[in-house]
Amino acid sequence: MFSPIAGDYDTPAVVLSLGRYRAWHRFLLSRLNLSPAARVLDMATGTGSIALDLHQRGFEVVACDVTRAMLRRAQGRADRSDAYLNLVECTAEAAPFRDSSFDAITFAYLLRYVHDVPGTMESLGRLLRPGGTMASLDFAVPHGIWHPLWRLYTAVVLPTGGRLFSRDWQRVGAFLGPSIREFDHRWPEDRLLSAWRDAGFANVRSRRLTVGGAVVIWGTRR
């Protein structure tokens, strides 16, 4: 689904997130407390936005994705920024790295696409040194008065807005609302936080952003 939109991913992503895309990334990265020489894994890197932000902060970055077209786009962006990213095509469940080889791990929009959430969390946790931080970002379902507006936005605005960019973006826009709702039903926030703890993380916390339409979760590996 995402290969056809890799070449023009970033501008529509900013627009369809109501301009909050970059702010969400900044908050995600603010959860990391790292030395300048830290080695960071960005899993599900997509076009490399978070990985490039990490590189600009002086970290050694390994960026992984399962979609080759996204990695090509990330490489092009890195080349234009004169930045070096170690790009690896792999899944989160079978990343080819030694245990405890990273000081921090970030990922965005990953867990909705894996079959085994606890197994994926455990696989990523093994790659993180004890005391290291892992932080994630994903869409969420708002509660309370914002929920009806969110339903309208995901049912109408996302697919209609996506169509302004391309047919492929229209399909992605139509897919996102049901995908987010289904994941929230299977993995409500409390259960997801428990999965982090069960995977070996302590001090697990979450923060809802943009009236609850996004959530950042972070924790420290025990």
TORZAGU-961279 format. One record per residue (C-alpha): x negated, z negated, y negated; residue in one letter; residue number from 1. Coordinates in nm, 3 decimals, always signed. Last residue first. Layout:
! residues N
<fivo><x>X</x><z>Z</z><y>Y</y><residuo>A</residuo><num>NUM</num></fivo>
...
***
This chain:
! residues 222
<fivo><x>-1.502</x><z>-3.263</z><y>+0.287</y><residuo>R</residuo><num>222</num></fivo>
<fivo><x>-1.448</x><z>-2.934</z><y>+0.107</y><residuo>R</residuo><num>221</num></fivo>
<fivo><x>-1.315</x><z>-2.984</z><y>-0.243</y><residuo>T</residuo><num>220</num></fivo>
<fivo><x>-0.976</x><z>-2.858</z><y>-0.359</y><residuo>G</residuo><num>219</num></fivo>
<fivo><x>-0.796</x><z>-2.602</z><y>-0.570</y><residuo>W</residuo><num>218</num></fivo>
<fivo><x>-0.452</x><z>-2.450</z><y>-0.605</y><residuo>I</residuo><num>217</num></fivo>
<fivo><x>-0.345</x><z>-2.221</z><y>-0.891</y><residuo>V</residuo><num>216</num></fivo>
<fivo><x>+0.022</x><z>-2.124</z><y>-0.913</y><residuo>V</residuo><num>215</num></fivo>
<fivo><x>+0.201</x><z>-1.841</z><y>-1.088</y><residuo>A</residuo><num>214</num></fivo>
<fivo><x>+0.558</x><z>-1.786</z><y>-1.204</y><residuo>G</residuo><num>213</num></fivo>
<fivo><x>+0.611</x><z>-2.155</z><y>-1.278</y><residuo>G</residuo><num>212</num></fivo>
<fivo><x>+0.697</x><z>-2.124</z><y>-1.646</y><residuo>V</residuo><num>211</num></fivo>
<fivo><x>+0.368</x><z>-1.936</z><y>-1.706</y><residuo>T</residuo><num>210</num></fivo>
<fivo><x>+0.138</x><z>-2.151</z><y>-1.491</y><residuo>L</residuo><num>209</num></fivo>
<fivo><x>+0.196</x><z>-2.404</z><y>-1.214</y><residuo>R</residuo><num>208</num></fivo>
<fivo><x>-0.100</x><z>-2.628</z><y>-1.135</y><residuo>R</residuo><num>207</num></fivo>
<fivo><x>-0.207</x><z>-2.746</z><y>-0.792</y><residuo>S</residuo><num>206</num></fivo>
<fivo><x>-0.433</x><z>-3.017</z><y>-0.653</y><residuo>R</residuo><num>205</num></fivo>
<fivo><x>-0.628</x><z>-3.087</z><y>-0.336</y><residuo>V</residuo><num>204</num></fivo>
<fivo><x>-0.866</x><z>-3.381</z><y>-0.379</y><residuo>N</residuo><num>203</num></fivo>
<fivo><x>-0.990</x><z>-3.323</z><y>-0.024</y><residuo>A</residuo><num>202</num></fivo>
<fivo><x>-1.019</x><z>-3.008</z><y>+0.185</y><residuo>F</residuo><num>201</num></fivo>
<fivo><x>-1.075</x><z>-2.989</z><y>+0.561</y><residuo>G</residuo><num>200</num></fivo>
<fivo><x>-0.829</x><z>-2.724</z><y>+0.679</y><residuo>A</residuo><num>199</num></fivo>
<fivo><x>-0.560</x><z>-2.991</z><y>+0.724</y><residuo>D</residuo><num>198</num></fivo>
<fivo><x>-0.588</x><z>-3.073</z><y>+0.354</y><residuo>R</residuo><num>197</num></fivo>
<fivo><x>-0.541</x><z>-2.709</z><y>+0.256</y><residuo>W</residuo><num>196</num></fivo>
<fivo><x>-0.248</x><z>-2.677</z><y>+0.495</y><residuo>A</residuo><num>195</num></fivo>
<fivo><x>-0.092</x><z>-2.986</z><y>+0.335</y><residuo>S</residuo><num>194</num></fivo>
<fivo><x>-0.112</x><z>-2.815</z><y>-0.005</y><residuo>L</residuo><num>193</num></fivo>
<fivo><x>+0.069</x><z>-2.517</z><y>+0.145</y><residuo>L</residuo><num>192</num></fivo>
<fivo><x>+0.343</x><z>-2.740</z><y>+0.285</y><residuo>R</residuo><num>191</num></fivo>
<fivo><x>+0.399</x><z>-2.900</z><y>-0.054</y><residuo>D</residuo><num>190</num></fivo>
<fivo><x>+0.400</x><z>-2.560</z><y>-0.227</y><residuo>E</residuo><num>189</num></fivo>
<fivo><x>+0.661</x><z>-2.403</z><y>-0.006</y><residuo>P</residuo><num>188</num></fivo>
<fivo><x>+0.510</x><z>-2.190</z><y>+0.272</y><residuo>W</residuo><num>187</num></fivo>
<fivo><x>+0.779</x><z>-2.008</z><y>+0.469</y><residuo>R</residuo><num>186</num></fivo>
<fivo><x>+1.031</x><z>-1.988</z><y>+0.184</y><residuo>H</residuo><num>185</num></fivo>
<fivo><x>+0.761</x><z>-1.936</z><y>-0.081</y><residuo>D</residuo><num>184</num></fivo>
<fivo><x>+0.615</x><z>-1.657</z><y>+0.133</y><residuo>F</residuo><num>183</num></fivo>
<fivo><x>+0.954</x><z>-1.487</z><y>+0.160</y><residuo>E</residuo><num>182</num></fivo>
<fivo><x>+1.022</x><z>-1.518</z><y>-0.213</y><residuo>R</residuo><num>181</num></fivo>
<fivo><x>+0.682</x><z>-1.374</z><y>-0.309</y><residuo>I</residuo><num>180</num></fivo>
<fivo><x>+0.714</x><z>-1.079</z><y>-0.071</y><residuo>S</residuo><num>179</num></fivo>
<fivo><x>+1.074</x><z>-1.011</z><y>-0.177</y><residuo>P</residuo><num>178</num></fivo>
<fivo><x>+0.966</x><z>-0.994</z><y>-0.543</y><residuo>G</residuo><num>177</num></fivo>
<fivo><x>+0.644</x><z>-0.799</z><y>-0.481</y><residuo>L</residuo><num>176</num></fivo>
<fivo><x>+0.772</x><z>-0.503</z><y>-0.280</y><residuo>F</residuo><num>175</num></fivo>
<fivo><x>+0.979</x><z>-0.334</z><y>-0.551</y><residuo>A</residuo><num>174</num></fivo>
<fivo><x>+0.685</x><z>-0.351</z><y>-0.792</y><residuo>G</residuo><num>173</num></fivo>
<fivo><x>+0.448</x><z>-0.217</z><y>-0.527</y><residuo>V</residuo><num>172</num></fivo>
<fivo><x>+0.681</x><z>+0.076</z><y>-0.460</y><residuo>R</residuo><num>171</num></fivo>
<fivo><x>+0.713</x><z>+0.145</z><y>-0.834</y><residuo>Q</residuo><num>170</num></fivo>
<fivo><x>+0.334</x><z>+0.127</z><y>-0.862</y><residuo>W</residuo><num>169</num></fivo>
<fivo><x>+0.304</x><z>+0.403</z><y>-0.603</y><residuo>D</residuo><num>168</num></fivo>
<fivo><x>+0.563</x><z>+0.610</z><y>-0.785</y><residuo>R</residuo><num>167</num></fivo>
<fivo><x>+0.349</x><z>+0.586</z><y>-1.099</y><residuo>S</residuo><num>166</num></fivo>
<fivo><x>+0.301</x><z>+0.404</z><y>-1.430</y><residuo>F</residuo><num>165</num></fivo>
<fivo><x>+0.651</x><z>+0.397</z><y>-1.577</y><residuo>L</residuo><num>164</num></fivo>
<fivo><x>+0.783</x><z>+0.342</z><y>-1.222</y><residuo>R</residuo><num>163</num></fivo>
<fivo><x>+0.607</x><z>+0.006</z><y>-1.217</y><residuo>G</residuo><num>162</num></fivo>
<fivo><x>+0.817</x><z>-0.109</z><y>-1.509</y><residuo>G</residuo><num>161</num></fivo>
<fivo><x>+1.135</x><z>-0.027</z><y>-1.320</y><residuo>T</residuo><num>160</num></fivo>
<fivo><x>+1.007</x><z>-0.191</z><y>-1.001</y><residuo>P</residuo><num>159</num></fivo>
<fivo><x>+0.886</x><z>-0.505</z><y>-1.183</y><residuo>L</residuo><num>158</num></fivo>
<fivo><x>+1.169</x><z>-0.525</z><y>-1.437</y><residuo>V</residuo><num>157</num></fivo>
<fivo><x>+1.465</x><z>-0.508</z><y>-1.200</y><residuo>V</residuo><num>156</num></fivo>
<fivo><x>+1.444</x><z>-0.734</z><y>-0.895</y><residuo>A</residuo><num>155</num></fivo>
<fivo><x>+1.129</x><z>-0.927</z><y>-0.995</y><residuo>T</residuo><num>154</num></fivo>
<fivo><x>+1.241</x><z>-0.987</z><y>-1.352</y><residuo>Y</residuo><num>153</num></fivo>
<fivo><x>+1.602</x><z>-1.061</z><y>-1.263</y><residuo>L</residuo><num>152</num></fivo>
<fivo><x>+1.497</x><z>-1.313</z><y>-0.998</y><residuo>R</residuo><num>151</num></fivo>
<fivo><x>+1.252</x><z>-1.469</z><y>-1.246</y><residuo>W</residuo><num>150</num></fivo>
<fivo><x>+1.529</x><z>-1.500</z><y>-1.505</y><residuo>L</residuo><num>149</num></fivo>
<fivo><x>+1.751</x><z>-1.672</z><y>-1.248</y><residuo>P</residuo><num>148</num></fivo>
<fivo><x>+1.465</x><z>-1.914</z><y>-1.157</y><residuo>H</residuo><num>147</num></fivo>
<fivo><x>+1.366</x><z>-2.012</z><y>-1.510</y><residuo>W</residuo><num>146</num></fivo>
<fivo><x>+1.640</x><z>-2.274</z><y>-1.549</y><residuo>I</residuo><num>145</num></fivo>
<fivo><x>+1.517</x><z>-2.478</z><y>-1.254</y><residuo>G</residuo><num>144</num></fivo>
<fivo><x>+1.237</x><z>-2.360</z><y>-1.029</y><residuo>H</residuo><num>143</num></fivo>
<fivo><x>+0.987</x><z>-2.078</z><y>-1.059</y><residuo>P</residuo><num>142</num></fivo>
<fivo><x>+0.886</x><z>-1.880</z><y>-0.747</y><residuo>V</residuo><num>141</num></fivo>
<fivo><x>+0.510</x><z>-1.836</z><y>-0.726</y><residuo>A</residuo><num>140</num></fivo>
<fivo><x>+0.247</x><z>-1.568</z><y>-0.774</y><residuo>F</residuo><num>139</num></fivo>
<fivo><x>-0.099</x><z>-1.642</z><y>-0.646</y><residuo>D</residuo><num>138</num></fivo>
<fivo><x>-0.430</x><z>-1.797</z><y>-0.748</y><residuo>L</residuo><num>137</num></fivo>
<fivo><x>-0.681</x><z>-1.983</z><y>-0.531</y><residuo>S</residuo><num>136</num></fivo>
<fivo><x>-0.967</x><z>-2.228</z><y>-0.578</y><residuo>A</residuo><num>135</num></fivo>
<fivo><x>-1.230</x><z>-2.354</z><y>-0.334</y><residuo>M</residuo><num>134</num></fivo>
<fivo><x>-1.483</x><z>-2.613</z><y>-0.443</y><residuo>T</residuo><num>133</num></fivo>
<fivo><x>-1.801</x><z>-2.722</z><y>-0.266</y><residuo>G</residuo><num>132</num></fivo>
<fivo><x>-1.862</x><z>-3.081</z><y>-0.160</y><residuo>G</residuo><num>131</num></fivo>
<fivo><x>-1.954</x><z>-2.977</z><y>+0.192</y><residuo>P</residuo><num>130</num></fivo>
<fivo><x>-2.080</x><z>-2.616</z><y>+0.177</y><residuo>R</residuo><num>129</num></fivo>
<fivo><x>-1.816</x><z>-2.346</z><y>+0.198</y><residuo>L</residuo><num>128</num></fivo>
<fivo><x>-1.815</x><z>-2.079</z><y>+0.469</y><residuo>L</residuo><num>127</num></fivo>
<fivo><x>-1.634</x><z>-2.309</z><y>+0.713</y><residuo>R</residuo><num>126</num></fivo>
<fivo><x>-1.354</x><z>-2.354</z><y>+0.461</y><residuo>G</residuo><num>125</num></fivo>
<fivo><x>-1.287</x><z>-1.980</z><y>+0.457</y><residuo>L</residuo><num>124</num></fivo>
<fivo><x>-1.224</x><z>-1.971</z><y>+0.831</y><residuo>S</residuo><num>123</num></fivo>
<fivo><x>-1.016</x><z>-2.290</z><y>+0.816</y><residuo>E</residuo><num>122</num></fivo>
<fivo><x>-0.796</x><z>-2.149</z><y>+0.541</y><residuo>M</residuo><num>121</num></fivo>
<fivo><x>-0.751</x><z>-1.824</z><y>+0.732</y><residuo>T</residuo><num>120</num></fivo>
<fivo><x>-0.653</x><z>-2.014</z><y>+1.046</y><residuo>G</residuo><num>119</num></fivo>
<fivo><x>-0.401</x><z>-2.224</z><y>+0.854</y><residuo>P</residuo><num>118</num></fivo>
<fivo><x>-0.246</x><z>-1.910</z><y>+0.695</y><residuo>V</residuo><num>117</num></fivo>
<fivo><x>-0.229</x><z>-1.703</z><y>+1.013</y><residuo>D</residuo><num>116</num></fivo>
<fivo><x>-0.073</x><z>-1.360</z><y>+0.961</y><residuo>H</residuo><num>115</num></fivo>
<fivo><x>-0.243</x><z>-1.286</z><y>+0.629</y><residuo>V</residuo><num>114</num></fivo>
<fivo><x>-0.091</x><z>-1.096</z><y>+0.337</y><residuo>Y</residuo><num>113</num></fivo>
<fivo><x>+0.083</x><z>-1.374</z><y>+0.143</y><residuo>R</residuo><num>112</num></fivo>
<fivo><x>-0.241</x><z>-1.575</z><y>+0.173</y><residuo>L</residuo><num>111</num></fivo>
<fivo><x>-0.451</x><z>-1.340</z><y>-0.038</y><residuo>L</residuo><num>110</num></fivo>
<fivo><x>-0.312</x><z>-1.293</z><y>-0.390</y><residuo>Y</residuo><num>109</num></fivo>
<fivo><x>-0.623</x><z>-1.439</z><y>-0.552</y><residuo>A</residuo><num>108</num></fivo>
<fivo><x>-0.934</x><z>-1.587</z><y>-0.392</y><residuo>F</residuo><num>107</num></fivo>
<fivo><x>-1.220</x><z>-1.805</z><y>-0.507</y><residuo>T</residuo><num>106</num></fivo>
<fivo><x>-1.492</x><z>-1.973</z><y>-0.303</y><residuo>I</residuo><num>105</num></fivo>
<fivo><x>-1.760</x><z>-2.213</z><y>-0.422</y><residuo>A</residuo><num>104</num></fivo>
<fivo><x>-2.111</x><z>-2.328</z><y>-0.329</y><residuo>D</residuo><num>103</num></fivo>
<fivo><x>-2.140</x><z>-2.072</z><y>-0.052</y><residuo>F</residuo><num>102</num></fivo>
<fivo><x>-2.338</x><z>-2.056</z><y>+0.276</y><residuo>S</residuo><num>101</num></fivo>
<fivo><x>-2.181</x><z>-2.354</z><y>+0.454</y><residuo>S</residuo><num>100</num></fivo>
<fivo><x>-2.125</x><z>-2.152</z><y>+0.773</y><residuo>D</residuo><num>99</num></fivo>
<fivo><x>-2.304</x><z>-1.819</z><y>+0.791</y><residuo>R</residuo><num>98</num></fivo>
<fivo><x>-2.142</x><z>-1.503</z><y>+0.661</y><residuo>F</residuo><num>97</num></fivo>
<fivo><x>-1.973</x><z>-1.200</z><y>+0.818</y><residuo>P</residuo><num>96</num></fivo>
<fivo><x>-1.613</x><z>-1.266</z><y>+0.701</y><residuo>A</residuo><num>95</num></fivo>
<fivo><x>-1.379</x><z>-1.260</z><y>+0.999</y><residuo>A</residuo><num>94</num></fivo>
<fivo><x>-1.060</x><z>-1.437</z><y>+0.887</y><residuo>E</residuo><num>93</num></fivo>
<fivo><x>-1.096</x><z>-1.335</z><y>+0.524</y><residuo>A</residuo><num>92</num></fivo>
<fivo><x>-1.111</x><z>-0.972</z><y>+0.628</y><residuo>T</residuo><num>91</num></fivo>
<fivo><x>-1.409</x><z>-0.749</z><y>+0.563</y><residuo>C</residuo><num>90</num></fivo>
<fivo><x>-1.555</x><z>-0.483</z><y>+0.333</y><residuo>E</residuo><num>89</num></fivo>
<fivo><x>-1.848</x><z>-0.642</z><y>+0.149</y><residuo>V</residuo><num>88</num></fivo>
<fivo><x>-1.953</x><z>-0.599</z><y>-0.215</y><residuo>L</residuo><num>87</num></fivo>
<fivo><x>-2.265</x><z>-0.777</z><y>-0.342</y><residuo>N</residuo><num>86</num></fivo>
<fivo><x>-2.196</x><z>-0.749</z><y>-0.713</y><residuo>L</residuo><num>85</num></fivo>
<fivo><x>-2.462</x><z>-0.651</z><y>-0.964</y><residuo>Y</residuo><num>84</num></fivo>
<fivo><x>-2.355</x><z>-0.600</z><y>-1.323</y><residuo>A</residuo><num>83</num></fivo>
<fivo><x>-2.446</x><z>-0.317</z><y>-1.561</y><residuo>D</residuo><num>82</num></fivo>
<fivo><x>-2.086</x><z>-0.334</z><y>-1.688</y><residuo>S</residuo><num>81</num></fivo>
<fivo><x>-2.021</x><z>+0.032</z><y>-1.605</y><residuo>R</residuo><num>80</num></fivo>
<fivo><x>-2.179</x><z>-0.017</z><y>-1.263</y><residuo>D</residuo><num>79</num></fivo>
<fivo><x>-1.970</x><z>-0.328</z><y>-1.197</y><residuo>A</residuo><num>78</num></fivo>
<fivo><x>-1.650</x><z>-0.141</z><y>-1.286</y><residuo>R</residuo><num>77</num></fivo>
<fivo><x>-1.743</x><z>+0.143</z><y>-1.053</y><residuo>G</residuo><num>76</num></fivo>
<fivo><x>-1.827</x><z>-0.100</z><y>-0.773</y><residuo>Q</residuo><num>75</num></fivo>
<fivo><x>-1.491</x><z>-0.275</z><y>-0.816</y><residuo>A</residuo><num>74</num></fivo>
<fivo><x>-1.312</x><z>+0.061</z><y>-0.795</y><residuo>R</residuo><num>73</num></fivo>
<fivo><x>-1.499</x><z>+0.145</z><y>-0.477</y><residuo>R</residuo><num>72</num></fivo>
<fivo><x>-1.411</x><z>-0.200</z><y>-0.342</y><residuo>L</residuo><num>71</num></fivo>
<fivo><x>-1.043</x><z>-0.137</z><y>-0.414</y><residuo>M</residuo><num>70</num></fivo>
<fivo><x>-1.056</x><z>+0.194</z><y>-0.231</y><residuo>A</residuo><num>69</num></fivo>
<fivo><x>-1.215</x><z>+0.022</z><y>+0.069</y><residuo>R</residuo><num>68</num></fivo>
<fivo><x>-0.930</x><z>-0.225</z><y>+0.113</y><residuo>T</residuo><num>67</num></fivo>
<fivo><x>-1.022</x><z>-0.535</z><y>+0.319</y><residuo>V</residuo><num>66</num></fivo>
<fivo><x>-1.190</x><z>-0.705</z><y>+0.026</y><residuo>D</residuo><num>65</num></fivo>
<fivo><x>-1.503</x><z>-0.908</z><y>-0.035</y><residuo>C</residuo><num>64</num></fivo>
<fivo><x>-1.708</x><z>-1.005</z><y>-0.340</y><residuo>A</residuo><num>63</num></fivo>
<fivo><x>-2.039</x><z>-1.190</z><y>-0.311</y><residuo>V</residuo><num>62</num></fivo>
<fivo><x>-2.142</x><z>-1.332</z><y>-0.647</y><residuo>V</residuo><num>61</num></fivo>
<fivo><x>-2.459</x><z>-1.504</z><y>-0.766</y><residuo>E</residuo><num>60</num></fivo>
<fivo><x>-2.343</x><z>-1.697</z><y>-1.071</y><residuo>F</residuo><num>59</num></fivo>
<fivo><x>-2.444</x><z>-1.637</z><y>-1.432</y><residuo>G</residuo><num>58</num></fivo>
<fivo><x>-2.110</x><z>-1.679</z><y>-1.606</y><residuo>R</residuo><num>57</num></fivo>
<fivo><x>-2.087</x><z>-1.301</z><y>-1.643</y><residuo>Q</residuo><num>56</num></fivo>
<fivo><x>-2.111</x><z>-1.275</z><y>-1.264</y><residuo>H</residuo><num>55</num></fivo>
<fivo><x>-1.809</x><z>-1.504</z><y>-1.223</y><residuo>L</residuo><num>54</num></fivo>
<fivo><x>-1.605</x><z>-1.291</z><y>-1.463</y><residuo>D</residuo><num>53</num></fivo>
<fivo><x>-1.715</x><z>-0.984</z><y>-1.268</y><residuo>L</residuo><num>52</num></fivo>
<fivo><x>-1.599</x><z>-1.142</z><y>-0.942</y><residuo>A</residuo><num>51</num></fivo>
<fivo><x>-1.264</x><z>-1.236</z><y>-1.096</y><residuo>I</residuo><num>50</num></fivo>
<fivo><x>-1.197</x><z>-0.878</z><y>-1.206</y><residuo>S</residuo><num>49</num></fivo>
<fivo><x>-1.346</x><z>-0.715</z><y>-0.896</y><residuo>G</residuo><num>48</num></fivo>
<fivo><x>-1.099</x><z>-0.434</z><y>-0.832</y><residuo>T</residuo><num>47</num></fivo>
<fivo><x>-0.945</x><z>-0.624</z><y>-0.540</y><residuo>G</residuo><num>46</num></fivo>
<fivo><x>-1.157</x><z>-0.934</z><y>-0.480</y><residuo>T</residuo><num>45</num></fivo>
<fivo><x>-0.968</x><z>-1.046</z><y>-0.170</y><residuo>A</residuo><num>44</num></fivo>
<fivo><x>-1.240</x><z>-1.310</z><y>-0.129</y><residuo>M</residuo><num>43</num></fivo>
<fivo><x>-1.467</x><z>-1.402</z><y>-0.419</y><residuo>D</residuo><num>42</num></fivo>
<fivo><x>-1.762</x><z>-1.589</z><y>-0.268</y><residuo>L</residuo><num>41</num></fivo>
<fivo><x>-1.982</x><z>-1.787</z><y>-0.507</y><residuo>V</residuo><num>40</num></fivo>
<fivo><x>-2.352</x><z>-1.875</z><y>-0.497</y><residuo>R</residuo><num>39</num></fivo>
<fivo><x>-2.441</x><z>-2.126</z><y>-0.767</y><residuo>A</residuo><num>38</num></fivo>
<fivo><x>-2.745</x><z>-2.073</z><y>-0.991</y><residuo>A</residuo><num>37</num></fivo>
<fivo><x>-2.572</x><z>-2.183</z><y>-1.313</y><residuo>P</residuo><num>36</num></fivo>
<fivo><x>-2.453</x><z>-2.511</z><y>-1.155</y><residuo>S</residuo><num>35</num></fivo>
<fivo><x>-2.085</x><z>-2.525</z><y>-1.067</y><residuo>L</residuo><num>34</num></fivo>
<fivo><x>-1.767</x><z>-2.711</z><y>-1.151</y><residuo>N</residuo><num>33</num></fivo>
<fivo><x>-1.494</x><z>-2.465</z><y>-1.057</y><residuo>L</residuo><num>32</num></fivo>
<fivo><x>-1.138</x><z>-2.537</z><y>-1.178</y><residuo>R</residuo><num>31</num></fivo>
<fivo><x>-1.207</x><z>-2.344</z><y>-1.500</y><residuo>S</residuo><num>30</num></fivo>
<fivo><x>-1.236</x><z>-2.029</z><y>-1.289</y><residuo>L</residuo><num>29</num></fivo>
<fivo><x>-0.868</x><z>-2.043</z><y>-1.195</y><residuo>L</residuo><num>28</num></fivo>
<fivo><x>-0.770</x><z>-2.112</z><y>-1.556</y><residuo>F</residuo><num>27</num></fivo>
<fivo><x>-0.961</x><z>-1.807</z><y>-1.673</y><residuo>R</residuo><num>26</num></fivo>
<fivo><x>-0.804</x><z>-1.589</z><y>-1.405</y><residuo>H</residuo><num>25</num></fivo>
<fivo><x>-0.454</x><z>-1.698</z><y>-1.504</y><residuo>W</residuo><num>24</num></fivo>
<fivo><x>-0.534</x><z>-1.618</z><y>-1.867</y><residuo>A</residuo><num>23</num></fivo>
<fivo><x>-0.650</x><z>-1.270</z><y>-1.763</y><residuo>R</residuo><num>22</num></fivo>
<fivo><x>-0.324</x><z>-1.182</z><y>-1.585</y><residuo>Y</residuo><num>21</num></fivo>
<fivo><x>-0.097</x><z>-1.341</z><y>-1.847</y><residuo>R</residuo><num>20</num></fivo>
<fivo><x>-0.012</x><z>-1.020</z><y>-2.036</y><residuo>G</residuo><num>19</num></fivo>
<fivo><x>+0.346</x><z>-1.012</z><y>-1.915</y><residuo>L</residuo><num>18</num></fivo>
<fivo><x>+0.221</x><z>-1.001</z><y>-1.553</y><residuo>S</residuo><num>17</num></fivo>
<fivo><x>+0.354</x><z>-0.643</z><y>-1.538</y><residuo>L</residuo><num>16</num></fivo>
<fivo><x>+0.136</x><z>-0.539</z><y>-1.833</y><residuo>V</residuo><num>15</num></fivo>
<fivo><x>-0.189</x><z>-0.691</z><y>-1.703</y><residuo>V</residuo><num>14</num></fivo>
<fivo><x>-0.138</x><z>-0.554</z><y>-1.352</y><residuo>A</residuo><num>13</num></fivo>
<fivo><x>-0.043</x><z>-0.215</z><y>-1.497</y><residuo>P</residuo><num>12</num></fivo>
<fivo><x>-0.377</x><z>-0.204</z><y>-1.685</y><residuo>T</residuo><num>11</num></fivo>
<fivo><x>-0.587</x><z>-0.322</z><y>-1.390</y><residuo>D</residuo><num>10</num></fivo>
<fivo><x>-0.474</x><z>-0.112</z><y>-1.096</y><residuo>Y</residuo><num>9</num></fivo>
<fivo><x>-0.533</x><z>+0.244</z><y>-1.209</y><residuo>D</residuo><num>8</num></fivo>
<fivo><x>-0.784</x><z>+0.361</z><y>-0.948</y><residuo>G</residuo><num>7</num></fivo>
<fivo><x>-0.677</x><z>+0.110</z><y>-0.684</y><residuo>A</residuo><num>6</num></fivo>
<fivo><x>-0.313</x><z>+0.221</z><y>-0.696</y><residuo>I</residuo><num>5</num></fivo>
<fivo><x>-0.321</x><z>+0.449</z><y>-0.389</y><residuo>P</residuo><num>4</num></fivo>
<fivo><x>-0.519</x><z>+0.194</z><y>-0.181</y><residuo>S</residuo><num>3</num></fivo>
<fivo><x>-0.274</x><z>-0.089</z><y>-0.247</y><residuo>F</residuo><num>2</num></fivo>
<fivo><x>+0.000</x><z>+0.000</z><y>+0.000</y><residuo>M</residuo><num>1</num></fivo>
***
